[in-house]
Protein backbone atom coordinates (compact mmCIF):
# COMPACT_ATOMS: atom_id res chain seq x y z
CA UNK A 1 0.00 0.00 0.00
CA UNK A 2 0.95 3.61 -0.48
CA UNK A 3 2.37 5.25 2.64
CA UNK A 4 0.18 8.34 2.21
CA UNK A 5 -3.04 6.49 1.31
CA UNK A 6 -5.62 4.70 3.36
CA UNK A 7 -5.97 0.94 3.15
CA UNK A 8 -9.36 -0.63 2.50
CA UNK A 9 -9.35 -2.04 6.06
CA UNK A 10 -9.03 1.45 7.50
CA UNK A 11 -11.84 2.69 5.24
CA UNK A 12 -14.12 -0.16 6.34
CA UNK A 13 -13.25 0.49 9.99
CA UNK A 14 -14.05 4.20 9.73
CA UNK A 15 -17.30 3.43 7.89
CA UNK A 16 -18.36 0.97 10.61
CA UNK A 17 -17.61 3.46 13.38
CA UNK A 18 -19.65 6.13 11.56
CA UNK A 19 -22.56 3.71 11.07
CA UNK A 20 -22.44 2.85 14.78
CA UNK A 21 -22.45 6.50 15.80
CA UNK A 22 -25.34 7.31 13.46
CA UNK A 23 -27.31 4.32 14.70
CA UNK A 24 -26.84 5.38 18.31
CA UNK A 25 -27.86 8.95 17.52
CA UNK A 26 -30.94 7.66 15.68
CA UNK A 27 -31.97 5.48 18.63
CA UNK A 28 -31.57 8.35 21.10
CA UNK A 29 -33.29 10.92 18.88
CA UNK A 30 -36.46 8.81 18.62
CA UNK A 31 -37.24 9.23 22.30
CA UNK A 32 -39.51 12.23 23.08
CA UNK A 33 -37.83 12.70 26.45
CA UNK A 34 -34.56 13.38 24.63
CA UNK A 35 -36.09 16.18 22.56
CA UNK A 36 -37.85 17.71 25.57
CA UNK A 37 -34.62 17.73 27.55
CA UNK A 38 -32.61 18.98 24.57
CA UNK A 39 -35.07 21.81 23.88
CA UNK A 40 -35.15 22.82 27.54
CA UNK A 41 -31.38 22.98 27.82
CA UNK A 42 -31.06 24.82 24.53
CA UNK A 43 -33.64 27.39 25.57
CA UNK A 44 -31.98 27.78 28.97
CA UNK A 45 -28.61 28.49 27.32
CA UNK A 46 -29.98 30.85 24.67
CA UNK A 47 -32.51 32.73 26.83
CA UNK A 48 -30.11 35.52 27.92
CA UNK A 49 -29.10 36.22 24.31
CA UNK A 50 -32.69 36.14 23.09
CA UNK A 51 -33.81 38.53 25.83
CA UNK A 52 -30.88 40.87 25.14
CA UNK A 53 -31.69 40.87 21.42
CA UNK A 54 -35.39 41.53 21.90
CA UNK A 55 -34.97 44.21 24.54
CA UNK A 56 -32.19 46.28 22.97
CA UNK A 57 -32.92 49.93 22.35
CA UNK A 58 -32.60 52.01 19.23
CA UNK A 59 -29.93 54.66 19.08
CA UNK A 60 -31.18 58.12 20.09
CA UNK A 61 -31.11 59.25 16.44
CA UNK A 62 -33.15 56.25 15.30
CA UNK A 63 -35.60 56.71 18.14
CA UNK A 64 -36.10 60.36 17.24
CA UNK A 65 -36.63 59.49 13.56
CA UNK A 66 -39.10 56.77 14.51
CA UNK A 67 -41.10 59.11 16.75
CA UNK A 68 -41.29 61.71 13.97
CA UNK A 69 -42.45 59.04 11.49
CA UNK A 70 -44.96 57.67 14.01
CA UNK A 71 -46.46 61.12 14.56
CA UNK A 72 -46.75 61.53 10.80
CA UNK A 73 -48.56 58.18 10.55
CA UNK A 74 -45.66 56.31 8.92
CA UNK A 75 -44.35 54.36 11.92
CA UNK A 76 -44.88 50.90 10.42
CA UNK A 77 -43.36 51.95 7.12
CA UNK A 78 -40.31 53.36 8.93
CA UNK A 79 -39.82 50.09 10.85
CA UNK A 80 -40.09 48.01 7.65
CA UNK A 81 -37.49 50.21 5.94
CA UNK A 82 -35.22 49.93 8.97
CA UNK A 83 -35.43 46.13 8.94
CA UNK A 84 -34.76 45.99 5.18
CA UNK A 85 -31.68 48.20 5.57
CA UNK A 86 -30.33 46.07 8.42
CA UNK A 87 -30.58 42.90 6.34
CA UNK A 88 -28.59 44.46 3.52
CA UNK A 89 -25.64 45.30 5.79
Sine and cosine of phi, psi and omega as CSV:
sin_phi,cos_phi,sin_psi,cos_psi,sin_omega,cos_omega
0.00,0.00,0.39,-0.92,0.04,-1.00
-0.95,0.32,0.62,-0.79,0.00,-1.00
-0.93,0.37,-0.45,0.89,-0.04,-1.00
-0.99,-0.11,-0.09,1.00,-0.04,-1.00
-0.99,-0.14,0.12,-0.99,0.02,-1.00
-0.97,-0.25,0.68,-0.74,0.04,-1.00
-0.98,0.21,0.27,-0.96,-0.02,-1.00
-0.92,0.39,-0.49,0.87,0.02,-1.00
-0.91,0.41,-0.65,0.76,0.04,-1.00
-0.91,0.41,-0.65,0.76,0.04,-1.00
-0.88,0.48,-0.69,0.72,0.03,-1.00
-0.91,0.42,-0.65,0.76,0.01,-1.00
-0.89,0.46,-0.71,0.71,0.02,-1.00
-0.90,0.43,-0.66,0.75,0.02,-1.00
-0.88,0.47,-0.67,0.74,0.00,-1.00
-0.91,0.41,-0.64,0.77,0.05,-1.00
-0.89,0.45,-0.69,0.73,0.03,-1.00
-0.89,0.46,-0.68,0.74,0.03,-1.00
-0.89,0.46,-0.65,0.76,0.03,-1.00
-0.90,0.44,-0.69,0.72,0.02,-1.00
-0.90,0.43,-0.68,0.73,0.02,-1.00
-0.91,0.42,-0.63,0.78,0.04,-1.00
-0.90,0.44,-0.67,0.74,0.05,-1.00
-0.91,0.43,-0.67,0.74,0.03,-1.00
-0.90,0.43,-0.63,0.78,0.03,-1.00
-0.90,0.44,-0.69,0.72,0.00,-1.00
-0.90,0.45,-0.65,0.76,-0.01,-1.00
-0.95,0.32,-0.64,0.77,-0.09,-1.00
-0.94,0.34,-0.28,0.96,0.01,-1.00
-0.97,0.23,-0.30,0.95,-0.05,-1.00
-0.99,0.12,0.81,-0.59,0.02,-1.00
-0.87,0.49,-0.55,0.84,0.00,-1.00
-0.88,0.48,-0.57,0.82,0.04,-1.00
-0.88,0.47,-0.74,0.68,-0.06,-1.00
-0.93,0.36,-0.58,0.82,0.05,-1.00
-0.90,0.43,-0.73,0.68,0.02,-1.00
-0.90,0.43,-0.69,0.73,0.01,-1.00
-0.88,0.48,-0.73,0.68,0.01,-1.00
-0.89,0.46,-0.65,0.76,0.02,-1.00
-0.89,0.46,-0.71,0.71,0.00,-1.00
-0.93,0.38,-0.62,0.78,0.03,-1.00
-0.90,0.44,-0.72,0.70,0.03,-1.00
-0.89,0.45,-0.64,0.76,0.02,-1.00
-0.88,0.47,-0.64,0.77,-0.01,-1.00
-0.96,0.28,-0.57,0.82,-0.08,-1.00
-1.00,-0.02,-0.22,0.97,-0.07,-1.00
-0.81,0.59,-0.73,0.68,0.00,-1.00
-0.87,0.50,-0.63,0.77,0.01,-1.00
-0.94,0.34,-0.63,0.78,0.02,-1.00
-0.90,0.43,-0.71,0.71,0.00,-1.00
-0.90,0.44,-0.69,0.73,0.02,-1.00
-0.89,0.46,-0.64,0.77,0.00,-1.00
-0.92,0.39,-0.70,0.72,-0.06,-1.00
-0.96,0.26,-0.41,0.91,-0.07,-1.00
-0.97,-0.26,0.15,0.99,0.00,-1.00
-0.95,0.30,0.48,-0.88,-0.06,-1.00
-0.99,-0.12,0.35,-0.94,0.13,-0.99
-0.97,0.25,0.31,-0.95,0.12,-0.99
-0.94,0.35,0.37,-0.93,0.01,-1.00
-0.84,0.55,-0.60,0.80,0.03,-1.00
-0.91,0.41,-0.69,0.73,0.02,-1.00
-0.91,0.42,-0.65,0.76,-0.01,-1.00
-0.90,0.44,-0.66,0.75,0.03,-1.00
-0.90,0.43,-0.69,0.72,0.02,-1.00
-0.90,0.44,-0.64,0.77,0.02,-1.00
-0.90,0.43,-0.68,0.73,-0.01,-1.00
-0.90,0.44,-0.62,0.78,0.05,-1.00
-0.91,0.42,-0.67,0.74,0.02,-1.00
-0.92,0.40,-0.62,0.78,0.00,-1.00
-0.90,0.44,-0.69,0.72,0.02,-1.00
-0.90,0.44,-0.52,0.86,0.00,-1.00
-1.00,0.10,-0.02,1.00,0.03,-1.00
1.00,0.08,0.28,0.96,-0.01,-1.00
-0.87,-0.49,0.50,0.87,-0.05,-1.00
-0.89,0.45,-0.71,0.71,0.00,-1.00
-0.91,0.42,-0.65,0.76,0.01,-1.00
-0.89,0.45,-0.67,0.74,0.01,-1.00
-0.88,0.47,-0.68,0.74,0.01,-1.00
-0.91,0.42,-0.66,0.75,0.04,-1.00
-0.88,0.48,-0.70,0.71,0.02,-1.00
-0.89,0.46,-0.64,0.77,0.01,-1.00
-0.89,0.46,-0.68,0.73,0.00,-1.00
-0.93,0.38,-0.63,0.78,0.04,-1.00
-0.88,0.47,-0.69,0.73,-0.01,-1.00
-0.92,0.39,-0.55,0.84,0.02,-1.00
-0.94,0.34,-0.57,0.82,0.00,-1.00
-0.93,0.36,-0.53,0.85,-0.03,-1.00
-0.96,0.29,-0.38,0.92,-0.05,-1.00
-0.93,0.36,0.00,0.00,0.00,0.00
